[in-house]
C-alpha cells in the first residue's frame, strides 16, 4: 500500500445503501398491500415481517456509512431523515398487521385501498431518491406524486371512518378504526419523507 493511499478518505456508497433500504421498503409495502387485498393472508403477513427485519438491517448500514463517510453526496442529516422516515412507514405496516391479528380484525376493502395507495406512494419516494443520485436531477415530481397518493389515501380514510357509523358491532368498529388510523399515520410519514426529499434536492441544485 502506498503512503498516499493511507490518507484517502473513506467513501462508502451512502446513497446506494439508502436506495437498497428503499427497495426493501417497496417490497415490504407491496406485500402489505397484497396482505390487505387478500383479507389478512398469514403468509403475506410473515413476508412483511421478514422484509421489515431486512430493512432494519439496511437502515443500520446507512447509519454506519454516515458515521464512517468522510464526505456524503447529500447533507448527512437529510440522508438520516430519509432513512428514518421510510423505516417508520414499514414499521407501521408490520404493527398494523400485528394489531389486526391480535384484535381479530382482518383488513377490509377500505384498508386494501389505503394499503395500495401507500405502496404507490413509497414507489414514488424510491423514484425520487433515485433522481437525487443523479447530480442536477429534480426529485420534486416524484415527491409530489408521493404526496398526491397520500391525499387520495386521506380521502379514502375519511370515507371509511364515516362508513363505520353504519356498523353496529363495536368490536368490528374498534378493529377497523385502528387499521384505518395506522394507514393514515403511514401516509403522514410518507409525506414527511417526500417533503424532506424536496428539501434535500433544493439544497443540492
Rosetta blueprint (number, residue, H / E / L):
1 X L
2 X L
3 X L
4 X H
5 X H
6 X H
7 X H
8 X L
9 X L
10 X L
11 X L
12 X L
13 X L
14 X H
15 X H
16 X H
17 X H
18 X H
19 X H
20 X H
21 X H
22 X H
23 X H
24 X H
25 X H
26 X H
27 X H
28 X H
29 X H
30 X H
31 X H
32 X H
33 X H
34 X H
35 X H
36 X H
37 X H
38 X L
39 X L
40 X L
41 X L
42 X H
43 X H
44 X H
45 X H
46 X H
47 X H
48 X H
49 X H
50 X H
51 X H
52 X H
53 X H
54 X H
55 X H
56 X H
57 X H
58 X H
59 X H
60 X H
61 X H
62 X H
63 X H
64 X H
65 X H
66 X H
67 X H
68 X H
69 X L
70 X L
71 X L
72 X L
73 X L
74 X L
75 X L
76 X H
77 X H
78 X H
79 X H
80 X H
81 X H
82 X H
83 X H
84 X H
85 X H
86 X H
87 X H
88 X H
89 X H
90 X H
91 X H
92 X H
93 X H
94 X H
95 X H
96 X H
97 X H
98 X H
99 X H
100 X H
101 X H
102 X H
103 X H
104 X L
105 X L
106 X L
107 X L
108 X L
109 X H
110 X H
111 X H
112 X H
113 X H
114 X H
115 X H
116 X H
117 X H
118 X H
119 X H
120 X H
121 X H
122 X H
123 X H
124 X H
125 X H
126 X H
127 X H
128 X H
129 X H
130 X H
131 X H
132 X H
133 X L
134 X L
135 X L
136 X L
137 X L
138 X L
139 X L
140 X H
141 X H
142 X H
143 X H
144 X H
145 X H
146 X H
147 X H
148 X H
149 X H
150 X H
151 X H
152 X H
153 X H
154 X H
155 X H
156 X H
157 X H
158 X H
159 X H
160 X H
161 X H
162 X H
163 X H
164 X H
165 X H
166 X H
167 X L
168 X L
169 X L
170 X H
171 X H
172 X H
173 X H
174 X H
175 X H
176 X H
177 X H
178 X H
179 X H
180 X H
181 X H
182 X H
183 X H
184 X H
185 X H
186 X H
187 X H
188 X H
189 X H
190 X H
191 X H
192 X H
193 X H
194 X H
195 X H
196 X H
197 X H
198 X H
199 X H
200 X H
201 X H
202 X H
203 X H
204 X H
205 X L
